[in-house]
Amino acid sequence: MIKSRVIVITAILCAFGSAPVEAAATSHLNVSGTSINLDVGVLLPGSQSGCPLDTFLTLQAATSVVHVGGPPSSGAGASGFIQQVDTCTGAVAFGSFDAPLGSGFAAGPHGATLNGSIVVTMVELDPEFNVIGTVDKILTASALRLAAIQAESFVAKTHSRLTGPSFISISNGHSNESPASVSGGLTLDGADLLNDPTSGVSGSFQTGVQISMSITR
């Protein structure tokens, strides 16, 4: 069954007071061909017992990723966003990533498999949303496979907007998309994101085009 839908997503990740005016950097990202999308919500162990980290991850990997106005690259790549909130203190850490995959991404007509490790630089904020610093975390995919559920598919047009204290990301696209089953391994600094009892996971497999613009300052 094929359905048609229009998706509009607005996510305000952090709302802070006005920031000092600095020079802004703009980059464009064109993603096309075959891609997978994964959203994960999970409670991971925190630094204190009984204070888990409410963790949200969004991941997209595609066969063709072209940067315009940023570091030049073309080929398979992965991008996404991670946010963690300490459930006891309210402290926040968040970071985005955009990395080449080379042969680490293999796509077929009805599914794709991802292998590789990506360093994600997370900005840490205290409960009053003051920047503390940054920390690097390792996102590792081990035979992570998303397989299309072929009985369900739809044509989609998407628009999304992500905002934070130092960035804005806007994207538009169109695709032929199917929900996908998720198997294999995905960890963040060794913590299992997919098989934890608290995990909520959704995935999709698609062909199409997505054009994004990011502004950082």
C-alpha positions, 0 to 999 in steps of 0.5 A: 500500500502506497500513501502520500503525506507531508511532514513538518517537524519543528524541534527546539532543542534548547532555548537560551537568552540572546548570545553575543553576535559572532560571524556565522558560517553557512554550509549546505548538505545534499543527500540523495540516492538510498538512505536509512533513517533511525530514531532512538530514545533510551535511558542510559546509565549516568554518572550517579546511581539512579540518575539515568541520562535521557538520550535521544539519537537521530541518524541518517546514512545515505549512498550520496552525500555532497557538501557545498560550502563546507569540507568537500566530499562526495560519497556515502556518509552519515549525519545526525544529532544526539541529546542527553539530559540528566534526569536528576540535575537537568544538565544537558549535553548535545552534539551533531555529526556529519561523517564520511562512511566509505565502504561502511555503508552497503545499500541494496534494493530493500535494505542497507547495512552500516558499519563504522565508528563516528566521533561526536563532539557534545556540548555540555550545559549545566542545569542553568544552561551555562556552557561547561565545555565539550566532550567527545563520545564514540557512536559505533554501528556494528552490522546495523541493518535496516530492512524495508517493510515492503508491504508499507510505503509512502511518498513523503515531502519533509521539512524540518528545523532544528535550533540550538544555542549556536546553530540552526539547521533547516532541510527540505526533501522528497522521498519514497519511504518504507518503515524498516525493521532494525537489527544489529548493534549500535552503541554510544561509548559502549552503552547499548542503544537498541537492546536496552529495556528502555529503548524506543526505536523506529527506522525507515528505508528510502530513496530520494533527495534531501537538501539541508542548510546549517548556520553556526555562529 
